[in-house]
Amino acid sequence: MKKQHQADLALLGVTLAWGISFILSKNSLETLETFNFLGIRFLIAAITSALIFHKRLMKLDRATLKYGLFIGIIMFSGYGTQTLGLNYTTASKSGFITGFSVVIVPIFSAFVLKKLPKFSAIIGVVSAIVGLGLLTLDANLQLNIGDFYTLIGAVCFAFHIITVGKYAVQVDSINLAILQIGVVGILSTIVSLLFETPVIPTAANAWFSILFLAFVCTSGAFIVQNAVQKYTSTTHTALIFTGEPVFSAIFAYLLLGEVMNHRGIIGSILIVGGMLVAEIDFDLPFLKANKRKVAEE
């Protein structure tokens, strides 16, 4: 099997793990407050990753530390608002709204790089916005507070994708990932100590969810992604990651009994469709003609 195929399968496993993470997080929030849960999850993941890559961390430089702290704060903002929203919305809706981040990355990147976004990205964003409206707005066109928090999280994750793409190539990507995980764990613990009543869970099912999330969905997923992504294309990676909300909906149905209404199903299809379209570079005839015309001028 080619390395690219192996990498794609590994990334599919990461996507599967992230899909089930919404359900496990939802279960954990029944016994733990938001940042108490995030603190335990990410500190365990950070410590595990640091132990595995301790020799690598000994070579940590100032640039990696600077970028790790900066991107870690963005990552904390994403997970904080997403998990806060999960208290008030369903796991399946949370998965699809979070997936919206993949669609808006090209638009945000275009603003940062001061370049017009691809035609496919514009179509993808329009499709995803319509789908998002169908999925989240009620009959009175009001947004659920949980969906609102999750949408903020999706925007934060879009900035996270952009900043990782910009800085990961300049420093050690594994050290950068570990620092981000550690920042989320430390900031979550601080917020929990200030505004919550943190506890250590005692129930076995709570620990199963936390440990699975820490080892598989956090440290394991980040390490695998950083290790194998260089063997496949960014387009392949993005297309594989569009499966995350689909897996979240499947697991939410099988494990939690969550069922979407017709509007939600249509909205979800439009969001995933938008995610796919945004990653496909359409070379339409009239666009090719315009490119040639501009080049000749």
TIKEBA-470131 format. One line per 2 residues: number of its first residue (from 1); their letters; for each residue x, y, z of N, C-alpha, C. Coordinates in nm, 3 decimals. Atoms other than C-alpha are relative to their C-alpha. Example, Ala and Ser with C-alpha at 12.3 -4.5 7.8 and 13.67 -1.06 7.14 Angstrom:
# residues 2
1> AS> 0.089 -0.119 0.000 1.230 -0.450 0.780 0.090 0.120 0.000 | -0.082 -0.119 -0.006 1.367 -0.106 0.714 -0.077 0.109 0.073
# end
This chain:
# residues 297
1> MK> 0.084 -0.120 0.000 0.000 0.000 0.000 0.088 0.126 0.000 | -0.077 -0.123 0.009 0.131 0.345 -0.095 -0.009 0.080 0.130
3> KQ> -0.001 -0.082 -0.121 0.227 0.586 0.179 -0.117 0.099 0.003 | 0.112 -0.094 0.004 -0.041 0.829 0.060 -0.129 -0.068 0.044
5> HQ> 0.120 0.074 -0.041 -0.310 0.561 0.100 0.002 -0.029 0.150 | -0.013 0.024 -0.144 -0.176 0.474 0.445 -0.030 0.128 0.079
7> AD> 0.024 -0.129 -0.066 -0.179 0.843 0.539 -0.148 0.034 -0.002 | 0.143 -0.030 0.012 -0.536 0.885 0.410 -0.082 -0.086 0.097
9> LA> 0.071 0.089 -0.093 -0.651 0.583 0.614 0.021 0.045 0.144 | -0.029 -0.048 -0.136 -0.478 0.719 0.925 -0.081 0.126 0.030
11> LL> 0.078 -0.123 -0.019 -0.645 1.058 0.877 -0.150 -0.031 0.010 | 0.139 0.042 -0.013 -0.978 0.881 0.830 -0.027 -0.049 0.142
13> GV> 0.012 0.044 -0.139 -0.918 0.718 1.169 -0.008 0.118 0.096 | 0.004 -0.123 -0.081 -0.850 1.063 1.318 -0.139 0.064 -0.010
15> TL> 0.132 -0.059 0.021 -1.174 1.192 1.164 -0.108 -0.079 0.074 | 0.094 0.087 -0.071 -1.365 0.894 1.307 0.005 0.029 0.150
17> AW> -0.017 -0.028 -0.143 -1.221 0.964 1.653 -0.060 0.136 0.036 | 0.057 -0.133 -0.027 -1.316 1.333 1.631 -0.153 -0.003 -0.011
19> GI> 0.144 0.012 0.013 -1.665 1.232 1.521 -0.065 -0.051 0.128 | 0.056 0.056 -0.124 -1.724 1.027 1.835 0.029 0.089 0.120
21> SF> -0.037 -0.086 -0.113 -1.562 1.294 2.054 -0.116 0.089 0.046 | 0.115 -0.084 -0.037 -1.882 1.504 2.044 -0.092 -0.075 0.096
23> IL> 0.088 0.079 -0.085 -2.081 1.221 2.201 0.065 -0.022 0.137 | -0.071 0.022 -0.126 -1.817 1.145 2.466 0.007 0.129 0.082
25> SK> -0.003 -0.130 -0.070 -1.788 1.516 2.550 -0.137 0.030 0.060 | 0.137 -0.023 -0.047 -2.166 1.542 2.580 -0.027 -0.083 0.125
27> NS> 0.018 0.088 -0.117 -2.166 1.246 2.822 0.078 0.053 0.120 | -0.084 -0.050 -0.109 -1.881 1.398 3.028 -0.060 0.123 0.065
29> LE> 0.058 -0.124 -0.052 -2.067 1.728 3.065 -0.121 -0.025 0.091 | 0.109 0.032 -0.092 -2.343 1.547 3.253 0.048 -0.005 0.145
31> TL> -0.055 0.009 -0.136 -2.110 1.510 3.553 0.106 0.105 0.030 | -0.106 -0.099 -0.020 -1.848 1.783 3.499 -0.038 0.132 -0.064
33> ET> 0.019 -0.131 0.061 -1.860 2.157 3.434 0.096 0.015 -0.119 | -0.068 -0.013 0.129 -1.729 2.278 3.100 0.153 0.004 0.009
35> FN> -0.145 -0.019 -0.002 -1.376 2.397 3.184 0.070 -0.097 0.095 | -0.050 0.109 -0.084 -1.330 2.139 3.459 0.030 -0.121 -0.087
37> FL> -0.015 0.113 0.094 -1.380 1.873 3.191 0.115 0.024 -0.097 | -0.106 -0.031 0.097 -1.154 2.049 2.937 0.138 -0.002 0.066
39> GI> -0.128 -0.001 -0.071 -0.880 2.099 3.197 0.054 -0.139 0.020 | -0.044 0.139 -0.023 -0.865 1.730 3.288 0.038 -0.066 -0.131
41> RF> -0.025 0.064 0.130 -0.887 1.615 2.927 0.132 0.045 -0.061 | -0.117 -0.050 0.072 -0.617 1.841 2.786 0.128 -0.008 0.082
43> LI> -0.121 0.018 -0.081 -0.377 1.821 3.081 0.050 -0.144 -0.011 | -0.039 0.140 0.017 -0.379 1.440 3.057 0.063 -0.020 -0.138
45> AA> -0.052 0.012 0.136 -0.326 1.466 2.681 0.137 0.065 -0.013 | -0.127 -0.072 0.008 -0.044 1.719 2.721 0.111 -0.076 0.071
47> IT> -0.100 0.076 -0.077 0.137 1.517 2.988 0.039 -0.127 -0.075 | -0.028 0.122 0.077 0.105 1.197 2.781 0.089 0.030 -0.120
49> SA> -0.078 -0.037 0.118 0.237 1.369 2.468 0.142 0.043 0.038 | -0.131 -0.047 -0.045 0.522 1.532 2.661 0.089 -0.118 0.041
51> LI> -0.076 0.118 -0.040 0.630 1.195 2.805 0.048 -0.078 -0.122 | -0.036 0.074 0.121 0.629 1.032 2.462 0.111 0.072 -0.078
53> FH> -0.094 -0.079 0.081 0.824 1.316 2.297 0.091 0.087 0.087 | -0.080 -0.081 -0.093 1.033 1.434 2.595 0.136 0.039 -0.059
55> KR> -0.129 -0.034 0.061 1.359 1.420 2.396 -0.015 0.113 -0.101 | 0.027 -0.104 0.098 1.205 1.635 2.127 -0.024 0.133 0.069
57> LM> 0.032 -0.124 -0.073 1.076 1.886 2.382 0.124 0.066 0.059 | -0.124 -0.057 -0.053 1.429 1.930 2.515 0.063 0.098 -0.099
59> KL> -0.053 -0.088 0.105 1.506 2.105 2.184 -0.094 0.115 -0.031 | 0.098 -0.106 0.021 1.218 2.351 2.222 0.069 0.136 -0.012
61> DR> -0.062 -0.132 0.019 1.315 2.693 2.086 -0.101 0.112 0.026 | 0.084 -0.116 -0.034 1.179 3.043 2.142 -0.113 0.020 -0.101
63> AT> 0.103 -0.019 0.104 0.991 3.060 1.809 -0.116 -0.098 0.020 | 0.104 0.100 -0.022 0.804 2.735 1.879 -0.083 0.036 0.123
65> LK> 0.069 -0.039 -0.122 0.719 2.857 2.228 -0.096 0.117 -0.027 | 0.081 -0.118 0.031 0.589 3.190 2.094 -0.123 -0.039 -0.082
67> YG> 0.111 0.040 0.085 0.377 3.035 1.819 -0.095 -0.096 0.073 | 0.081 0.096 -0.074 0.259 2.755 2.047 -0.095 0.068 0.097
69> LF> 0.085 -0.075 -0.093 0.128 3.000 2.306 -0.110 0.075 -0.074 | 0.097 -0.078 0.078 -0.040 3.218 2.044 -0.110 -0.089 -0.058
71> IG> 0.099 0.090 0.062 -0.208 2.930 1.857 -0.078 -0.075 0.107 | 0.067 0.068 -0.109 -0.287 2.758 2.187 -0.117 0.081 0.056
73> II> 0.108 -0.088 -0.048 -0.495 3.059 2.298 -0.118 -0.005 -0.097 | 0.107 0.011 0.100 -0.691 3.041 1.971 -0.070 -0.135 0.014
75> MF> 0.054 0.135 -0.016 -0.737 2.666 2.019 -0.086 -0.009 0.126 | 0.077 -0.003 -0.125 -0.855 2.723 2.378 -0.134 0.071 -0.022
77> SG> 0.123 -0.074 0.030 -1.110 2.978 2.252 -0.098 -0.088 -0.077 | 0.085 0.089 0.080 -1.239 2.724 2.001 -0.063 -0.110 0.083
79> YG> 0.053 0.110 -0.081 -1.272 2.433 2.241 -0.088 0.050 0.114 | 0.080 -0.056 -0.110 -1.404 2.654 2.521 -0.141 0.033 -0.043
81> TQ> 0.133 -0.039 0.047 -1.691 2.799 2.320 -0.077 -0.119 -0.057 | 0.066 0.119 0.055 -1.763 2.471 2.139 -0.057 -0.087 0.111
83> TL> 0.045 0.086 -0.110 -1.784 2.272 2.463 -0.106 0.068 0.084 | 0.104 -0.075 -0.070 -1.982 2.547 2.634 -0.133 -0.013 -0.075
85> GL> 0.120 0.014 0.081 -2.229 2.529 2.347 -0.060 -0.139 0.005 | 0.045 0.138 -0.004 -2.248 2.151 2.373 -0.093 -0.028 0.119
87> NY> 0.091 0.013 -0.114 -2.425 2.197 2.706 -0.144 0.030 -0.040 | 0.133 -0.049 0.036 -2.721 2.354 2.522 -0.048 -0.044 -0.137
89> TT> 0.041 0.048 0.131 -2.731 2.182 2.184 0.032 -0.149 -0.011 | -0.023 0.143 0.017 -2.714 1.828 2.045 0.140 -0.026 -0.054
91> AS> -0.133 0.038 0.048 -2.394 1.641 1.963 0.007 0.005 -0.152 | 0.000 0.001 0.147 -2.494 1.603 1.597 0.004 0.142 -0.057
93> KS> -0.002 -0.139 0.047 -2.569 1.976 1.550 0.136 0.064 0.027 | -0.131 -0.054 -0.033 -2.244 2.065 1.726 0.104 -0.043 -0.103
95> GF> -0.094 0.050 0.099 -2.054 1.845 1.481 -0.011 0.072 -0.133 | 0.019 -0.067 0.130 -2.207 2.005 1.171 0.037 0.148 0.007
97> IT> -0.035 -0.142 -0.012 -2.169 2.362 1.300 0.151 0.016 0.008 | -0.146 -0.004 -0.009 -1.805 2.295 1.392 0.063 -0.023 -0.137
99> GF> -0.050 0.027 0.135 -1.751 2.156 1.042 -0.004 0.122 -0.091 | 0.011 -0.124 0.076 -1.849 2.499 0.910 0.136 0.072 -0.008
101> SV> -0.132 -0.064 -0.002 -1.494 2.609 1.001 0.081 -0.032 -0.125 | -0.073 0.041 0.120 -1.356 2.413 0.704 -0.039 0.088 -0.119
103> VI> 0.051 -0.078 0.113 -1.574 2.618 0.468 0.050 0.144 0.003 | -0.035 -0.142 -0.008 -1.482 2.963 0.599 0.151 0.025 0.001
105> VP> -0.146 -0.016 0.004 -1.106 2.898 0.606 0.046 0.069 -0.129 | -0.045 -0.069 0.122 -1.062 2.992 0.235 -0.036 0.148 -0.004
107> IF> 0.042 -0.140 0.000 -1.256 3.315 0.288 0.090 0.083 0.093 | -0.089 -0.070 -0.093 -1.053 3.418 0.595 0.142 0.009 -0.056
109> SA> -0.135 0.001 0.059 -0.732 3.317 0.416 0.011 0.105 -0.109 | 0.000 -0.099 0.108 -0.828 3.538 0.122 0.017 0.142 0.055
111> FV> -0.014 -0.132 -0.062 -0.862 3.839 0.354 0.143 0.021 0.052 | -0.135 -0.009 -0.056 -0.529 3.764 0.523 0.102 0.020 -0.111
113> LK> -0.096 -0.006 0.110 -0.346 3.712 0.193 -0.036 0.108 -0.103 | 0.047 -0.104 0.091 -0.546 3.990 0.019 -0.013 -0.050 -0.144
115> KL> 0.025 0.061 0.130 -0.644 3.758 -0.267 -0.146 -0.040 -0.007 | 0.138 0.044 0.017 -0.986 3.683 -0.411 -0.010 -0.150 0.026
117> PK> 0.015 0.144 -0.024 -1.114 3.345 -0.287 -0.038 -0.073 -0.129 | 0.036 0.081 0.116 -1.162 3.061 -0.537 -0.151 0.002 -0.020
119> FS> 0.143 0.005 0.031 -1.497 3.042 -0.713 -0.067 -0.113 0.078 | 0.056 0.115 -0.073 -1.553 2.699 -0.553 -0.018 0.032 0.148
121> AI> 0.010 -0.036 -0.141 -1.490 2.846 -0.208 -0.123 0.087 0.026 | 0.117 -0.088 -0.014 -1.758 3.114 -0.262 -0.129 -0.082 -0.005
123> IG> 0.118 0.087 0.011 -2.012 2.852 -0.375 -0.015 -0.085 0.126 | 0.003 0.083 -0.120 -1.918 2.633 -0.078 -0.050 0.076 0.121
125> VV> 0.042 -0.083 -0.114 -1.965 2.916 0.171 -0.150 0.031 -0.007 | 0.143 -0.030 0.017 -2.306 3.011 0.027 -0.084 -0.122 0.037
127> SA> 0.072 0.124 -0.031 -2.421 2.648 0.044 0.000 -0.028 0.150 | -0.012 0.030 -0.143 -2.293 2.607 0.400 -0.079 0.099 0.085
129> IV> 0.075 -0.100 -0.077 -2.452 2.933 0.522 -0.150 -0.031 -0.005 | 0.141 0.038 0.013 -2.793 2.829 0.385 -0.028 -0.123 0.087
131> GL> 0.016 0.121 -0.081 -2.746 2.487 0.545 0.004 0.029 0.149 | -0.012 -0.037 -0.141 -2.641 2.644 0.873 -0.129 0.064 0.051
133> GL> 0.127 -0.062 -0.038 -2.958 2.854 0.876 -0.110 -0.103 0.020 | 0.101 0.105 -0.011 -3.177 2.549 0.816 0.022 -0.086 0.123
135> LT> -0.033 0.087 -0.112 -2.994 2.352 1.084 -0.022 0.067 0.135 | -0.005 -0.065 -0.131 -2.984 2.614 1.361 -0.115 0.096 0.031
137> LD> 0.104 -0.100 -0.026 -3.264 2.870 1.316 -0.136 -0.067 0.020 | 0.134 0.055 -0.024 -3.608 2.795 1.460 -0.103 0.073 -0.086
139> AN> 0.107 -0.059 0.082 -3.946 2.901 1.316 -0.002 0.153 0.010 | -0.005 -0.146 -0.020 -3.894 3.252 1.458 0.133 0.060 -0.042
141> LQ> -0.132 -0.041 0.047 -3.549 3.273 1.298 0.092 0.041 0.115 | -0.085 -0.025 -0.117 -3.385 3.270 1.643 0.103 -0.112 0.014
143> LN> -0.111 0.094 -0.014 -3.052 3.103 1.717 0.008 -0.049 0.144 | -0.019 0.059 -0.132 -3.021 2.863 2.010 0.134 0.046 0.058
145> IG> -0.123 -0.051 -0.061 -2.760 2.989 2.260 0.116 -0.099 -0.015 | -0.104 0.101 0.018 -2.574 2.658 2.233 0.057 0.001 -0.141
147> DF> -0.045 -0.009 0.139 -2.560 2.684 1.853 0.084 0.126 -0.022 | -0.075 -0.125 0.012 -2.438 3.045 1.888 0.142 -0.017 0.052
149> YT> -0.133 0.025 -0.055 -2.149 2.943 2.115 0.082 -0.090 -0.093 | -0.070 0.094 0.088 -2.064 2.657 1.880 0.045 0.068 -0.128
151> LI> -0.038 -0.075 0.120 -2.062 2.893 1.582 0.122 0.087 0.025 | -0.121 -0.077 -0.038 -1.812 3.118 1.763 0.120 -0.094 0.002
153> GA> -0.107 0.099 -0.002 -1.606 2.804 1.822 0.047 -0.035 -0.140 | -0.035 0.033 0.138 -1.616 2.723 1.450 0.087 0.110 -0.062
155> VC> -0.081 -0.112 0.050 -1.481 3.070 1.367 0.141 -0.007 0.060 | -0.131 0.014 -0.065 -1.201 3.019 1.621 0.080 -0.114 -0.062
157> FA> -0.068 0.113 0.062 -1.119 2.679 1.468 0.049 0.033 -0.140 | -0.044 -0.044 0.132 -1.100 2.842 1.124 0.131 0.077 0.011
159> FH> -0.125 -0.074 -0.023 -0.837 3.085 1.255 0.111 -0.094 0.047 | -0.099 0.098 -0.046 -0.665 2.789 1.423 0.061 -0.073 -0.119
161> II> -0.050 0.068 0.119 -0.637 2.606 1.089 0.095 0.091 -0.078 | -0.082 -0.095 0.076 -0.497 2.919 0.922 0.136 0.024 0.068
163> TV> -0.125 -0.029 -0.071 -0.238 2.992 1.193 0.091 -0.123 0.006 | -0.082 0.122 0.002 -0.124 2.629 1.212 0.065 -0.016 -0.137
165> GK> -0.054 0.010 0.135 -0.084 2.626 0.835 0.113 0.098 -0.026 | -0.101 -0.103 0.020 0.122 2.944 0.852 0.127 -0.027 0.080
167> YA> -0.116 0.009 -0.089 0.351 2.864 1.147 0.059 -0.140 0.017 | -0.050 0.136 -0.023 0.380 2.483 1.159 0.117 -0.035 -0.090
169> VQ> -0.110 0.028 0.093 0.614 2.483 0.858 0.130 0.067 0.045 | -0.119 -0.073 -0.044 0.854 2.718 1.041 0.067 -0.061 0.123
171> VD> -0.052 0.056 -0.125 0.900 2.514 1.359 -0.028 -0.150 0.005 | 0.028 0.142 -0.021 0.885 2.158 1.495 -0.150 -0.018 0.023
173> SI> 0.146 0.010 -0.004 0.522 2.059 1.431 -0.050 -0.080 0.121 | 0.042 0.081 -0.115 0.506 1.797 1.709 0.007 0.083 0.128
175> NL> -0.012 -0.088 -0.117 0.636 2.039 1.974 -0.108 0.108 -0.001 | 0.104 -0.102 0.013 0.395 2.301 1.841 -0.136 -0.056 0.045
177> AI> 0.128 0.064 -0.036 0.102 2.057 1.881 -0.008 -0.023 0.151 | -0.001 0.027 -0.145 0.205 1.959 2.236 -0.021 0.129 0.080
179> LQ> 0.015 -0.129 -0.068 0.233 2.324 2.340 -0.145 0.048 -0.006 | 0.141 -0.041 0.013 -0.115 2.398 2.205 -0.089 -0.077 0.097
181> IG> 0.080 0.085 -0.090 -0.265 2.105 2.397 0.022 0.043 0.144 | -0.032 -0.043 -0.136 -0.084 2.219 2.712 -0.064 0.134 0.035
183> VV> 0.060 -0.132 -0.023 -0.208 2.578 2.676 -0.149 -0.015 0.027 | 0.144 0.021 -0.021 -0.569 2.459 2.645 -0.025 -0.060 0.138
185> GI> 0.016 0.063 -0.131 -0.527 2.239 2.953 0.021 0.097 0.116 | -0.032 -0.094 -0.108 -0.370 2.513 3.168 -0.105 0.111 0.009
187> LS> 0.100 -0.108 -0.001 -0.611 2.791 3.063 -0.137 -0.050 0.046 | 0.128 0.058 -0.042 -0.912 2.562 3.110 -0.002 -0.021 0.151
189> TI> -0.009 0.022 -0.145 -0.794 2.472 3.461 -0.010 0.131 0.076 | 0.006 -0.132 -0.065 -0.743 2.839 3.550 -0.144 0.053 0.000
191> VS> 0.139 -0.048 0.010 -1.092 2.933 3.425 -0.091 -0.081 0.092 | 0.082 0.085 -0.087 -1.242 2.637 3.611 0.019 0.037 0.147
193> LL> -0.027 -0.038 -0.139 -1.072 2.737 3.938 -0.061 0.135 0.035 | 0.053 -0.134 -0.024 -1.193 3.097 3.899 -0.153 0.005 -0.001
195> FE> 0.144 -0.018 0.022 -1.553 3.044 3.787 -0.084 -0.126 0.025 | 0.074 0.124 -0.020 -1.649 2.681 3.855 0.035 -0.061 0.136
197> TP> -0.036 0.078 -0.119 -1.635 2.427 4.134 0.060 -0.131 -0.048 | -0.060 0.118 0.061 -1.386 2.178 3.991 0.003 -0.121 0.093
199> VI> -0.003 0.126 -0.074 -1.401 1.816 4.100 0.078 -0.104 -0.080 | -0.060 0.115 0.067 -1.221 1.492 4.020 -0.111 -0.104 -0.017
201> PT> 0.111 0.095 0.021 -1.473 1.253 3.859 0.028 -0.134 0.067 | -0.014 0.132 -0.065 -1.536 0.922 4.033 -0.067 -0.111 -0.079
203> AA> 0.072 0.101 0.077 -1.770 0.743 3.791 0.090 -0.061 -0.108 | -0.083 0.072 0.097 -1.607 0.481 3.568 -0.028 0.045 -0.143
205> NA> 0.033 -0.041 0.137 -1.796 0.591 3.255 0.054 0.139 -0.031 | -0.057 -0.134 0.020 -1.679 0.951 3.307 0.149 -0.010 -0.032
207> WF> -0.144 0.018 0.024 -1.316 0.838 3.324 0.027 -0.066 -0.134 | -0.018 0.063 0.131 -1.359 0.617 3.018 -0.007 0.107 -0.110
209> SI> 0.016 -0.106 0.100 -1.485 0.917 2.817 0.119 0.094 0.000 | -0.111 -0.095 -0.011 -1.212 1.149 2.947 0.130 -0.060 -0.054
211> LF> -0.124 0.062 0.043 -0.927 0.903 2.889 0.000 -0.029 -0.150 | 0.009 0.022 0.145 -1.050 0.810 2.541 0.020 0.131 -0.075
213> LA> -0.015 -0.133 0.062 -1.080 1.179 2.454 0.144 0.049 0.009 | -0.137 -0.049 -0.021 -0.735 1.255 2.599 0.101 -0.077 -0.084
215> FV> -0.100 0.083 0.067 -0.541 0.961 2.453 -0.023 -0.013 -0.150 | 0.031 0.029 0.140 -0.721 0.895 2.124 -0.035 0.126 -0.078
217> CT> 0.054 -0.113 0.076 -0.905 1.214 2.024 0.086 0.126 0.009 | -0.082 -0.121 -0.017 -0.646 1.467 2.147 0.146 -0.029 -0.032
219> SG> -0.142 0.022 0.025 -0.284 1.356 2.184 0.022 -0.095 -0.117 | -0.016 0.096 0.109 -0.319 1.054 1.953 -0.034 0.060 -0.134
221> AF> 0.045 -0.057 0.127 -0.511 1.241 1.685 0.097 0.107 -0.050 | -0.092 -0.106 0.041 -0.276 1.542 1.684 0.133 -0.058 -0.046
223> IV> -0.129 0.061 0.036 0.035 1.322 1.673 -0.009 -0.070 -0.134 | 0.020 0.069 0.127 -0.101 1.105 1.391 -0.013 0.100 -0.114
225> QN> 0.019 -0.101 0.104 -0.213 1.409 1.193 0.133 0.065 -0.040 | -0.128 -0.065 0.030 0.125 1.579 1.223 0.100 -0.095 -0.065
227> AV> -0.096 0.098 0.052 0.311 1.257 1.142 -0.030 -0.042 -0.143 | 0.034 0.057 0.131 0.120 1.147 0.831 -0.045 0.102 -0.104
229> QK> 0.057 -0.095 0.095 -0.017 1.465 0.674 0.099 0.038 -0.110 | -0.100 -0.036 0.100 0.311 1.527 0.491 0.002 -0.100 -0.117
231> YT> 0.001 0.101 0.105 0.249 1.208 0.288 -0.121 0.008 -0.092 | 0.118 -0.018 0.084 -0.079 1.328 0.139 -0.020 0.149 -0.026
233> ST> 0.023 -0.141 0.035 -0.215 1.649 -0.009 -0.093 0.068 0.099 | 0.089 -0.075 -0.090 -0.391 1.925 0.183 -0.146 -0.016 -0.043
235> TH> 0.136 0.021 0.050 -0.695 1.874 -0.042 -0.054 -0.133 0.050 | 0.040 0.130 -0.051 -0.708 1.505 0.050 -0.035 0.010 0.148
237> TA> 0.020 -0.015 -0.144 -0.678 1.599 0.417 -0.132 0.071 0.030 | 0.122 -0.077 -0.023 -0.954 1.858 0.401 -0.125 -0.079 -0.036
239> LI> 0.115 0.080 0.042 -1.188 1.626 0.211 -0.030 -0.112 0.099 | 0.018 0.105 -0.100 -1.132 1.346 0.464 -0.063 0.058 0.126
241> FT> 0.051 -0.062 -0.123 -1.201 1.586 0.752 -0.146 0.043 -0.012 | 0.142 -0.032 0.014 -1.541 1.670 0.603 -0.089 -0.112 0.053
243> GE> 0.076 0.112 -0.055 -1.647 1.329 0.734 -0.028 0.013 0.149 | 0.015 -0.013 -0.146 -1.621 1.449 1.096 -0.144 0.025 0.043
245> PV> 0.139 -0.021 -0.043 -1.976 1.595 1.125 -0.092 -0.116 -0.035 | 0.083 0.116 0.038 -2.119 1.293 0.941 0.015 -0.110 0.104
247> FS> -0.023 0.100 -0.104 -1.957 1.056 1.190 -0.065 0.041 0.131 | 0.061 -0.047 -0.125 -2.078 1.274 1.478 -0.150 -0.026 -0.001
249> AI> 0.144 0.023 0.012 -2.436 1.247 1.350 -0.033 -0.148 0.011 | 0.022 0.145 -0.005 -2.410 0.869 1.304 0.013 -0.051 0.144
251> FA> -0.020 0.045 -0.138 -2.269 0.814 1.654 -0.106 0.058 0.094 | 0.104 -0.062 -0.083 -2.521 1.058 1.805 -0.131 -0.076 -0.013
253> YL> 0.122 0.079 0.022 -2.802 0.854 1.650 0.011 -0.137 0.068 | -0.017 0.135 -0.053 -2.659 0.516 1.753 0.013 -0.004 0.152
255> LL> -0.031 0.004 -0.143 -2.544 0.607 2.105 -0.092 0.086 0.086 | 0.084 -0.091 -0.079 -2.769 0.895 2.213 -0.145 0.005 -0.048
257> GE> 0.136 0.000 0.053 -3.076 0.838 1.998 -0.042 0.134 -0.058 | 0.033 -0.131 0.057 -3.054 1.189 1.848 -0.049 -0.016 -0.145
259> VM> 0.056 0.006 0.136 -3.269 1.230 1.536 -0.029 0.143 -0.046 | 0.024 -0.133 0.055 -3.275 1.541 1.315 -0.135 0.005 -0.071
261> NH> 0.119 -0.017 0.081 -3.590 1.682 1.160 0.041 0.020 -0.146 | -0.029 -0.011 0.144 -3.620 1.726 0.782 0.084 0.124 -0.032
263> RG> -0.078 -0.122 0.022 -3.489 2.084 0.793 0.145 -0.022 0.040 | -0.135 0.025 -0.049 -3.187 1.973 0.996 0.078 -0.090 -0.094
265> II> -0.066 0.092 0.093 -3.110 1.689 0.754 0.042 0.073 -0.126 | -0.032 -0.077 0.121 -3.129 1.919 0.450 0.114 0.098 0.028
267> GS> -0.105 -0.094 -0.037 -2.917 2.180 0.631 0.135 -0.068 0.014 | -0.124 0.076 -0.018 -2.656 1.918 0.725 0.061 -0.040 -0.134
269> IL> -0.048 0.038 0.133 -2.635 1.796 0.364 0.062 0.121 -0.071 | -0.053 -0.122 0.063 -2.584 2.156 0.244 0.134 0.041 0.061
271> IV> -0.127 -0.035 -0.065 -2.308 2.213 0.502 0.112 -0.091 -0.049 | -0.102 0.095 0.047 -2.119 1.896 0.408 0.028 0.022 -0.149
273> GG> -0.019 -0.029 0.141 -2.179 1.972 0.040 0.086 0.124 -0.021 | -0.081 -0.122 0.008 -2.038 2.320 0.093 0.145 -0.024 0.037
275> ML> -0.136 0.034 -0.040 -1.735 2.175 0.270 0.074 -0.070 -0.113 | -0.062 0.072 0.111 -1.668 1.942 -0.023 0.029 0.093 -0.117
277> VA> -0.015 -0.092 0.115 -1.724 2.207 -0.290 0.113 0.100 0.025 | -0.101 -0.101 -0.033 -1.498 2.457 -0.109 0.142 -0.052 -0.020
279> EI> -0.133 0.058 0.013 -1.207 2.213 -0.136 0.031 -0.049 -0.141 | -0.020 0.044 0.137 -1.254 2.131 -0.505 0.028 0.120 -0.088
281> DF> -0.037 -0.113 0.086 -1.082 2.358 -0.755 -0.068 -0.018 -0.136 | 0.071 0.010 0.126 -1.333 2.399 -1.037 0.068 0.088 -0.105
283> DL> -0.054 -0.077 0.113 -1.170 2.501 -1.364 -0.109 0.010 -0.106 | 0.108 -0.018 0.095 -1.486 2.614 -1.540 0.050 0.073 -0.124
285> PF> -0.048 -0.060 0.126 -1.445 2.717 -1.908 0.008 0.152 0.004 | -0.003 -0.146 0.003 -1.538 3.082 -1.853 0.105 0.055 0.096
287> LK> -0.105 -0.044 -0.091 -1.297 3.104 -1.558 0.137 -0.014 -0.066 | -0.126 0.020 0.072 -1.016 2.959 -1.771 0.022 0.111 -0.101
289> AN> -0.010 -0.106 0.101 -1.094 3.214 -2.043 0.041 0.132 0.065 | -0.033 -0.123 -0.072 -1.079 3.498 -1.791 0.146 0.001 0.045
291> KR> -0.141 0.010 -0.043 -0.746 3.371 -1.655 0.094 0.026 -0.116 | -0.086 -0.020 0.116 -0.600 3.357 -2.006 0.001 0.147 -0.043
293> KV> 0.014 -0.141 0.041 -0.732 3.708 -2.081 0.084 0.089 0.089 | -0.078 -0.078 -0.095 -0.575 3.848 -1.766 0.148 -0.020 -0.024
295> AE> -0.142 0.031 0.022 -0.246 3.672 -1.840 0.051 0.071 -0.126 | -0.043 -0.064 0.125 -0.238 3.811 -2.197 0.014 0.151 0.017
297> E> -0.008 -0.145 -0.023 -0.304 4.165 -2.073 0.122 0.036 0.082
# end
